[in-house]
Amino acid sequence: MEKSLKELAGKVALVTGGTKGIGKAIADELAGLGAKVIVSARSKPEGALEHTFIAADLTKPEDNDHLAKEIIEAHGQLDILINNVGGTSAPAGGFSVLSDSDWENDLQLNLLSAIKLDRALVPMMIERNSGVVIHISSLNGKLPLYASNLSYGVSKAALNNYSKALANEVAQKGVRVITVSPGMVKTTAMESFLQSYGSSIGKTADETAQLVMDSMGGVPLNRLAKPEEIAHLIGFLVSPKATYITGANYVIDGGTIPTTF
């Protein structure tokens, strides 16, 4: 049993956006499995941190380079890369209300930050002929919602395509690349989105959550996911149990997507 619980012993993992929400749940999950976990975020949160922290704004090239350099100098290896940073501050309302800045910000945060960090760190995995990269995408990359988060969904769809291409490129070099696409997850970021969107349409956060679930065709489990439920899937995908899995996109959405693919 102890061996099973510590199956990531000796591994070094980086979780971007790892101080709260899904990212923190993933960091805690990997640490519980024995990995040495590094988390990054734009700023260090208040209070004690359980994991090594490196400040980095991944929309800035210099911060990507700094983060990669710190990891290489301190650990000399990286076995697991969780590209979890993402989000949107773009307004709801469809294509006509989105500015160039809205599009550029969402593409930087949800697509280009992952591409740049992969470019900095995946070569180290290829050198060692071993590594796993997880891109945290979104259900909206497969099921776009034009009224509430159009630019976010488009940027995540692009991330899905990039992730599949990278998986095919590095598969024979010992590196696995997988996409995970959560549906609605109960995080502070989701709650802020629901409050903001709700205010713009005159509804409460709970009413807005139900409205968004309904707009996606409903959620058969009829609730938002817990961050830990996403983290458990990640823990499996980076483990020795999943060594034949690469190039896949795992949708974890409470049954929202009504098709089999």
C-alpha positions as CSV (number, residue, x, y, z in Angstrom):
1,M,0.0,0.0,0.0
2,E,2.8,2.4,0.9
3,K,4.4,1.9,-2.5
4,S,1.1,2.7,-4.2
5,L,0.7,5.9,-2.2
6,K,4.2,7.1,-3.1
7,E,4.4,6.1,-6.7
8,L,5.7,9.6,-7.7
9,A,8.6,9.5,-5.2
10,G,11.7,11.0,-6.7
11,K,9.7,12.9,-9.3
12,V,9.8,16.7,-9.7
13,A,6.6,18.4,-10.7
14,L,5.7,22.0,-11.7
15,V,2.1,23.2,-11.4
16,T,1.5,26.7,-12.8
17,G,-1.3,28.6,-11.1
18,G,-0.7,26.2,-8.3
19,T,-1.6,28.3,-5.3
20,K,-5.4,28.1,-5.5
21,G,-8.4,26.3,-7.1
22,I,-7.7,23.4,-9.4
23,G,-4.0,24.1,-9.4
24,K,-3.6,23.9,-5.6
25,A,-5.7,20.7,-5.6
26,I,-3.4,19.2,-8.2
27,A,-0.2,20.3,-6.3
28,D,-1.5,18.7,-3.1
29,E,-2.5,15.5,-5.0
30,L,1.0,15.1,-6.6
31,A,2.7,15.8,-3.3
32,G,0.6,13.2,-1.6
33,L,1.8,10.7,-4.2
34,G,5.4,11.5,-3.3
35,A,6.5,14.1,-5.8
36,K,8.6,17.2,-5.1
37,V,6.1,19.9,-6.1
38,I,6.9,23.4,-7.3
39,V,4.1,25.9,-7.8
40,S,4.1,29.2,-9.6
41,A,1.7,32.2,-9.7
42,R,2.0,35.9,-10.3
43,S,2.4,36.6,-6.6
44,K,2.9,34.7,-3.5
45,P,-0.3,34.2,-1.4
46,E,-0.5,35.2,2.2
47,G,0.3,32.5,4.8
48,A,2.4,29.4,4.8
49,L,2.9,27.4,1.6
50,E,3.2,23.6,1.5
51,H,5.2,23.6,-1.7
52,T,8.2,25.4,-3.2
53,F,7.0,28.7,-4.7
54,I,8.4,30.6,-7.7
55,A,6.7,33.9,-8.7
56,A,6.1,34.1,-12.4
57,D,3.6,35.9,-14.7
58,L,3.6,33.5,-17.6
59,T,2.2,36.1,-20.0
60,K,5.7,37.7,-19.8
61,P,8.6,35.9,-21.7
62,E,11.2,36.9,-19.1
63,D,9.2,35.2,-16.4
64,N,8.9,32.0,-18.4
65,D,12.7,32.0,-18.8
66,H,13.2,32.8,-15.1
67,L,10.9,30.0,-14.0
68,A,12.6,27.4,-16.2
69,K,16.1,28.6,-15.1
70,E,15.1,28.3,-11.4
71,I,13.9,24.8,-11.8
72,I,16.9,23.6,-13.8
73,E,19.4,25.2,-11.4
74,A,17.6,23.9,-8.2
75,H,16.6,20.4,-9.3
76,G,18.3,19.6,-12.6
77,Q,15.2,17.8,-13.8
78,L,11.5,18.1,-14.4
79,D,9.4,15.0,-14.7
80,I,5.9,16.4,-14.6
81,L,4.6,19.7,-16.0
82,I,1.1,20.8,-15.3
83,N,0.1,23.8,-17.5
84,N,-2.8,25.0,-15.4
85,V,-2.6,28.8,-15.7
86,G,-5.7,30.1,-17.5
87,G,-8.8,32.2,-17.2
88,T,-10.4,35.2,-18.7
89,S,-11.3,38.8,-17.9
90,A,-13.1,39.4,-21.2
91,P,-16.7,40.7,-21.0
92,A,-19.7,38.6,-21.7
93,G,-22.0,39.5,-24.7
94,G,-20.6,37.8,-27.8
95,F,-18.2,38.7,-30.5
96,S,-19.2,42.4,-31.0
97,V,-18.2,43.4,-27.4
98,L,-14.7,41.8,-27.5
99,S,-11.8,44.2,-28.1
100,D,-8.4,43.3,-29.6
101,S,-7.0,43.4,-26.1
102,D,-9.6,40.9,-24.9
103,W,-8.6,38.4,-27.6
104,E,-4.9,39.0,-27.1
105,N,-5.1,38.6,-23.3
106,D,-7.0,35.3,-23.5
107,L,-4.7,33.9,-26.2
108,Q,-1.6,34.9,-24.1
109,L,-3.0,33.4,-20.9
110,N,-4.7,30.2,-22.1
111,L,-2.5,29.2,-25.1
112,L,0.8,31.0,-25.5
113,S,1.8,30.8,-21.9
114,A,1.7,27.0,-22.2
115,I,3.5,27.0,-25.5
116,K,6.3,29.1,-24.2
117,L,6.8,27.1,-21.0
118,D,6.7,23.8,-22.9
119,R,9.4,25.2,-25.2
120,A,11.6,26.1,-22.2
121,L,11.1,22.8,-20.3
122,V,10.1,19.9,-22.6
123,P,13.6,19.7,-24.1
124,M,14.9,18.7,-20.7
125,M,12.4,15.9,-20.6
126,I,13.4,14.8,-24.1
127,E,17.1,14.7,-23.0
128,R,16.1,12.3,-20.2
129,N,13.7,10.4,-22.5
130,S,11.0,10.7,-19.8
131,G,8.3,13.2,-18.8
132,V,4.6,14.0,-18.7
133,V,3.0,17.3,-19.8
134,I,-0.6,18.0,-18.8
135,H,-2.5,20.9,-20.4
136,I,-5.5,22.0,-18.4
137,S,-8.0,23.0,-21.0
138,S,-11.8,23.5,-20.6
139,L,-15.1,22.0,-21.7
140,N,-15.5,25.3,-23.5
141,G,-12.8,24.3,-25.9
142,K,-15.2,21.6,-27.2
143,L,-18.5,23.3,-26.3
144,P,-18.2,27.1,-26.9
145,L,-20.5,29.5,-25.2
146,Y,-20.6,32.7,-27.3
147,A,-22.7,34.7,-24.9
148,S,-20.5,34.3,-21.8
149,N,-16.9,33.5,-22.7
150,L,-16.3,33.4,-26.4
151,S,-12.6,34.3,-26.5
152,Y,-11.8,31.9,-23.6
153,G,-13.4,29.0,-25.4
154,V,-11.6,29.8,-28.7
155,S,-8.2,30.0,-26.9
156,K,-8.8,26.6,-25.2
157,A,-9.8,25.0,-28.5
158,A,-6.5,26.2,-29.9
159,L,-4.7,24.7,-26.8
160,N,-6.4,21.4,-27.5
161,N,-5.1,21.3,-31.0
162,Y,-1.6,22.3,-30.0
163,S,-1.5,19.7,-27.2
164,K,-2.4,16.9,-29.6
165,A,0.2,18.0,-32.1
166,L,2.9,18.2,-29.4
167,A,1.9,14.8,-28.2
168,N,2.4,13.3,-31.6
169,E,5.8,15.1,-32.0
170,V,7.4,13.9,-28.7
171,A,5.8,10.5,-28.2
172,Q,8.8,8.6,-29.5
173,K,11.1,10.8,-27.4
174,G,9.8,9.5,-24.1
175,V,7.4,12.3,-23.3
176,R,3.7,12.0,-22.9
177,V,1.3,14.9,-23.5
178,I,-2.3,14.9,-22.3
179,T,-5.1,17.4,-22.2
180,V,-7.7,17.5,-19.4
181,S,-10.9,19.5,-20.0
182,P,-12.9,20.2,-16.8
183,G,-16.5,21.4,-16.9
184,M,-17.7,23.8,-14.3
185,V,-15.5,23.5,-11.1
186,K,-16.3,25.1,-7.8
187,T,-13.4,27.5,-7.3
188,T,-13.1,31.1,-6.3
189,A,-12.4,32.1,-9.9
190,M,-15.6,30.3,-11.0
191,E,-17.6,32.0,-8.3
192,S,-16.2,35.4,-9.3
193,F,-17.1,34.7,-12.9
194,L,-20.7,33.7,-12.0
195,Q,-21.1,36.8,-9.8
196,S,-19.7,39.1,-12.6
197,Y,-21.7,37.5,-15.4
198,G,-24.8,37.3,-13.1
199,S,-24.6,41.1,-12.4
200,S,-24.5,41.8,-16.1
201,I,-27.7,39.9,-16.7
202,G,-29.5,40.7,-13.5
203,K,-29.3,37.3,-11.8
204,T,-27.7,35.8,-8.7
205,A,-24.6,33.6,-8.8
206,D,-26.7,30.5,-8.1
207,E,-29.2,31.5,-10.9
208,T,-26.3,32.2,-13.2
209,A,-24.7,28.8,-12.5
210,Q,-27.9,27.1,-13.4
211,L,-28.3,29.2,-16.5
212,V,-24.8,28.3,-17.7
213,M,-25.3,24.6,-17.0
214,D,-28.6,24.8,-18.9
215,S,-26.9,26.6,-21.8
216,M,-24.5,23.7,-22.2
217,G,-27.4,21.2,-22.4
218,G,-27.5,20.5,-18.6
219,V,-25.1,18.7,-16.3
220,P,-26.5,15.2,-15.5
221,L,-24.8,15.1,-12.1
222,N,-26.5,18.5,-11.5
223,R,-23.6,20.2,-9.6
224,L,-20.2,21.8,-10.1
225,A,-17.1,19.6,-9.7
226,K,-14.8,19.8,-6.7
227,P,-11.2,20.8,-7.5
228,E,-10.1,17.5,-5.8
229,E,-12.1,15.5,-8.4
230,I,-10.0,17.0,-11.2
231,A,-6.8,16.5,-9.2
232,H,-7.5,12.8,-8.7
233,L,-7.6,12.3,-12.5
234,I,-4.4,14.2,-12.9
235,G,-2.7,12.0,-10.3
236,F,-3.6,8.9,-12.3
237,L,-2.6,10.3,-15.7
238,V,1.0,11.2,-14.5
239,S,1.5,7.9,-12.7
240,P,3.1,4.7,-13.8
241,K,-0.4,3.3,-14.3
242,A,-1.0,5.5,-17.4
243,T,2.2,5.0,-19.4
244,Y,0.3,4.1,-22.6
245,I,-1.8,7.2,-22.5
246,T,-0.7,10.2,-24.7
247,G,-2.5,12.6,-27.1
248,A,-5.8,12.1,-25.4
249,N,-8.2,14.8,-24.2
250,Y,-10.0,13.8,-21.0
251,V,-13.3,15.6,-20.5
252,I,-14.4,15.6,-16.9
253,D,-17.7,17.5,-16.9
254,G,-20.3,15.6,-14.9
255,G,-21.8,14.2,-18.2
256,T,-22.4,17.5,-19.9
257,I,-21.2,16.7,-23.4
258,P,-24.1,14.7,-24.9
259,T,-22.0,12.7,-27.4
260,T,-19.6,9.8,-27.1
261,F,-16.6,11.8,-28.4
